[in-house]
Amino acid sequence: MSDLTPITRFPADGFDPSTLASLKGDRTISVCIPARNEAATIGPIVDIIVSALTAVGGGVPLVDEILVIDDGSNDGTGEVARHAGATVVPSDDHGGGKGQAMRTGLRVSTGDLLVYCDADVTNFGIQFVTSMVGPLLVDGNLNLVKGYYQRPLHGMADGGGRVTELMAKPLIDVLFPVLSDIEQPLAGETAAPRTVLEKCGLADGYAVEIALLVDVITYFDISTVAQVDLGVREHRNRPLSQLRPQATDILRAALVRAGMHTGLSSTA
């Protein structure tokens, strides 16, 4: 692991779906979307992927399956996603958290390459899939792709990502400075080969994203990580009072991976 290797960056508009479909060969691609009470946004997200990026929807034959992992929703999220064309699977740990839902997606999916997307994005476009899987198809040395973006907050151009700026990035600066170039370490837009995800595993709860980053550079190398500029990402911003559990999960996972195990859960 070297702190001298820059993390490769790709532009969001650098991947043509038809070109990517020709590059995939016999590899298969699964899009997994963990969701809890996202009935308002999950339908359009699934519909865009089905219509633009699947053969069954009349689009480019890039995506082979779309899975929505329903993590204990009570607002009809599963029904909306199923109607839009996704396969809906309940999380193994009903309402257990994002990491557990992502693990369910890994277990039940069939793709050689997995793309994870968040379910609350209100300006979703095909680049949230094509730009994530694109680097894996054009560079066989990559093991993890993370999205980064501008995050509006309360009508301002930016200001979102409060846990990222106040918890995740300071932890990285102190404990894992080799990752300091990562713009959005907690981004839900993540893509990786199945073999990488199975080797690294996926941590519980909100710890899953930062834990995966650290695990990939531990098992492999920083040179196998890339990030993609997705432009502006609009989504539901949580009130400050709801951010403490997320920050706690991230802190716990970072400390465990830095070797500070005392009193900390082994599932982080």
N, C-alpha and C positions, 0 to 999 in steps of 0.2 A: 504494500500500500504506500503510494508516494504522494506527497503534497505538492509535487512539481508538475503533475499532469493536469492540464486544464480540462474541464468538463465540456464535452462537445455540445454545441447548441445548434438547433435547427429552426428555421422559420416555419410558421404555421401554414403558410401557403405553398410550401415546397413539395407537396406530395399529391400527385394526380391519382384519383381512385383507380382508373383503368390501368395505369402503369403499375400500381401496387398489386392489382389483381393478377397481372401477368408475371409479377415477380414472386408471388407466393408459392407457385409450383404446387406440390402436393401437400403443403402445410395447411393446416386449418386454423381459423381465427374465431375466438369466442369473445363476445362483449358481455361483461358481467356488471350489473348495476345493483349494488346494495341499496335498499330503500326501506325507510320506515315513515309512514304517514306522509307520502309525497304524491298523493292522488292528483294534486293540482298541476304537477309538472311532468310526471312520468310518462303520460300518454304521448305528448308531442315528442319527447326524447326518443321513445321507442319507434314511433311512426317515422321520424326522420331517418333513423338507421335502417329500418325495414325497407322503406321506399327508395332510398338512395344507394344502399350498400349491400343489398341481398338480391340474389337471383329470384327468389320467390316473390319479392316485392316489386320486381321489374327494374331493379337498379343494377349497379355494377356488382358482380359476384365476388365481393371481397370478404364479407362477414358470413360465417357459416352458422353461427347460432347467437341468439340474444337471450340472456338469462337475467331476470330480475329476481334478486334474492330478497324476499319479503321478511323483514326482521320485526315481526310482531305488529304490523300495521292494523289499525282499527278504523281507517277512513276509506277503505275500498281501493287502496293502492294496487293490490294484486289483481283485482278485477279489471281496473283501467289498463294496467300493463298487458294483461292477457288479451284484452279486446284489441289493443294496438298491435299485437303480433308477437309479443315476447313469450318465452316459456317462464312461468313463475314457479319458484321453488321456495318453500319456507326455510328460514335459517335453521341450522341444526340446533342452535341455542336461541330459542324463541325470545326475541327482544334482548338478546345478550350484548349486542354492540356491533360496531362496524367491522372490526377485525374478525369476529366470529362469522359474520355474514360473508365476508370476503373468502374465508376459509371454506364455507359451504360452496361458494361459487367455484373455487378451485377443485373441490372434490367432485362436483356433479358435472362440470363442464367437460367438453371433449377436445377443445382446441389445443393445438401445439403452441399457439401464442395467445395470451390473454390480455385484453384491454379492460381496465376498470374505469368506470365513469360514475360521477356522483348523480344522484337522482333529483337534486333541487335546482339545477341550472335552468334559468329562464331564457337564456339566449343561446341555447344549444344549437350547434351546427355540425356538419359531417367532419369538420377539422378536429373535433374532439375525439374522433376515432382514427381518421386517416393520418393525422399528424402524430398520433401516439404509436401506431403500429408501423408507420412508414420507416422510421430509423431501424427497427428490428429487421425489416425486409431488405433494406439496402446495405446494412452493415452487420454481418454475421457475428462480429466480435462483441456486440452490445448485449448486456444482460438486464438492463433496466432503463426505462424511459419515464421521465417525469415531466408533467406540464407545468408551465408558469404563465402568469397573466397579471393584468391589472385588475384590482378588486374594488369597485365602487362601494361607498358606504353612505347611507342617508343623503343621497343626491350629490355627494361629492365624487370627484373623479377617482379617488382612492381612499384608503383608510380602513378597508376591510383587512382581514387577516391579523386580528389583534393577538391571538394566541401564537401565531407564527412569529410575530415581531417581538413579543414580550416573553415568550417561553422557548419556542423551538430554536430560533436562530441564536439567542444567547447560549443555550446549551450546546449547540453545534460549535460555536466560536470557542467555547472553553474546553469541551470534551472531545470533539471530532472536527478540528479545524480543516481537515482535508475536504470536508463537505461544505465549507463556507461559501462556495460559489453557487450552491443550489438556491435558486430564487424562491421556490415554494416547496419546502420540504414536507409540508402536510397536504400537498395537492392530492385530491382524489383521482385525478387523471393520471393513471399509472399503467404501464404496459411492460410485460416481461415474458420470456419463454416459460412454459409450464415447468420445465426441469429446474429452472432457477427458483421459482416460487416454492416448489416442493422441497428443494434443498434448504432454503432459508426459513421456510415456514412463515406464518402470518400471525403477528401478535394480537392480543385481545384489544377490543375497544378502540379508542382513538390513538392508541400507541402504534397502530399497525403501519402507518406511513413512515414515520421516522425510524422505527425498528427495521423495516425492510431496507431502507437506505443504508443504515449502519451494517446490517447483515450482509448485503451485497458486496460492500467494499471490504468486508472482513473475509468472506469466503472467496471472493474473486479479486477485483481491483477497481480503483476509482476510474480507470480508463474505460471500463465497461459500462459506465453510467452516462446517459445523455439527457438533455432537457430540451423542450420544445416550447417556443413562444406561441401561446394560444390567443394572444390579444387581450380582449376584455372578457371577464367571466362574471356574469351577474347571477346571483343566487340569494337564497334566504339567509340573512344575517341574524344570528342569535343574539339575544340581549346579554349584557355583560354577566348577569347573575347565572347564566347557564354555561359559562365557559370554564368554570373551575374544574369540573370533572375531566374535561378534555385536557386541560393543562396538567392535571395530576397524573393522568395516564401517560402523557408524554414525558414528564419528569421521571416517573418510575422506570419507563423503558430505557431512557437514556442512562440513568444511573446504573441499572443492571448491566447494560452493555459496556459501561465504563469500569465494571468490576466491583461496584459498590453494592453487594448483594444483601447485606444484613437487613432483615425485616422487610424485604421487598418480595413481591410475588414472582414466582418463577414463570408465570404465564405472560409476563410483560414482553 
